[in-house]
Amino acid sequence: MTEFKQYIAEEIAIDHADGMFGRREAMRRLGLLGLSATAATAVLAACSTDGSDSPTASATSSDTASGNASAATPNAAGTSSSLTAGAPGMSTAVATAPITFAGPSGTLQGAFAAAADPRGAVLVIHENKGLTDHIRTIAGRLAGAGYSSLAIDLLSEEGGTGTFADPARATAALGNVPQARFVADMKAGIAELAQRVPGKKIGVIGFCFGGGQVWSLLASGDTDIAAAVPFYGPLPEGADFAGSKQAAVLAIYAGLDQRVNASRPQAEAALKVAGLVNQIETVPDVDHAFFNDTGTRYKPEAAAKVYGQVLDWFGRYLG
C-alpha cells in the first residue's frame, strides 16, 4: 500500500472511530480503496485504539461537509454555502472560473481566480475529496487578497471530481493514483500560473491530503516555488527538500492532531538540513481540518488567526 493510500485508509478508520459513520460504511470505503476485508478490519482495529487529547480523537478532512455535494450549494461567486460567509477572507473573495490546461498526460481541470492587481500567484491543493466548493473558495479568497490562484483538480484524468456522485469514490480514486502523477500535474499547474500571471512569484498551499502533496512537491526538487504552506499534511517518508532552495515554508499543524504531528520532527529536521527558510506553527487546542469552515472541526478564531499568518507569509515571500 502506498503512503498516501495508507493515510487515506487511516482517515476513514479514524472517522469511523469518531462515530462519523458505521462499520459497514467504513468497510465499504476501505473496500473502494482496494483493501481486502482482512486488511480493512486490521486498519479499523488499529485506529480504534489511537487515542487523542481531544474528545473525539483525530478529525480528518473526510469528516467535512465539503465532501458531500448536497452540503455546499454554489453561489454566483463560485463559493460554497452560507457556512462560509464569515470565514477568513470570504468578505473580499472574488469569483472563480473553471479552466482547463495542458498536463503531462492530457487535459487538466481547475478553478482559477484572478486578482485585480496580482502581487503573486498561488497553486491550491485540495483535500482527499477532490476539488470541492470549499477549496474553490480558498482560491477566491487568496485572489481577493492579491494572489491570483489556481485550485487544481488532481482527479482530472478520471474525468474530474464532479464526475463522482459518491464522494467516497473520489477519495478512493485519489488513493489509487501514483504519486508521480500528482507531482507532474502540480508542476503543470505551476506552469499554467506562470503563464497567466507572468513575472510574479508563485506559492503553493494545501490542506490535509493536499498538505501532504505540498511536501511531496517540495521534495520533488521543484525550483519555481517561492513560498509553501502545508496545512496538517503527512510528510512523505525520507523527504529531502534540498532541491527547493528558494521555497520559504510555513507549516501549519493542529495541536490535537496526533497522527500528522507524529511526522513533525522529521519535517523540521528535513527543512533544517535543506537550509530552507521556515516557520512551524502548531495551533493549540484544535484538531485536524480546523481551517475547513464547512466541517465539524472548524474553529473560527484559530482559522482567522492562521489565515492572517498565511497572508503575511505570502506578502513577505511572494511580494
Salt bridges, closest charged atoms under 4 A:
GLU10 OE1 - ARG259 NH1 3.22
GLU11 OE2 - ARG259 NH2 3.94
GLU11 OE2 - HIS288 NE2 3.67
ASP18 OD2 - ARG297 NH2 3.44
GLU25 OE2 - ARG28 NH2 2.80
GLU25 OE2 - ARG29 NE 2.71
ASP63 OD2 - ARG297 NH1 3.19
ASP133 OD1 - ARG136 NH1 3.11
GLU157 OE2 - ARG181 NH1 3.70
GLU158 OE1 - ARG181 NH2 2.83
ASP166 OD2 - ARG28 NH1 2.83
ASP166 OD2 - ARG169 NE 3.98
ASP185 OD2 - ARG181 NE 3.68
GLU192 OE2 - ARG196 NE 2.70
ASP257 OD2 - HIS288 ND1 2.53
ASP293 OD1 - HIS134 ND1 3.54
ASP293 OD1 - ARG141 NH2 2.74
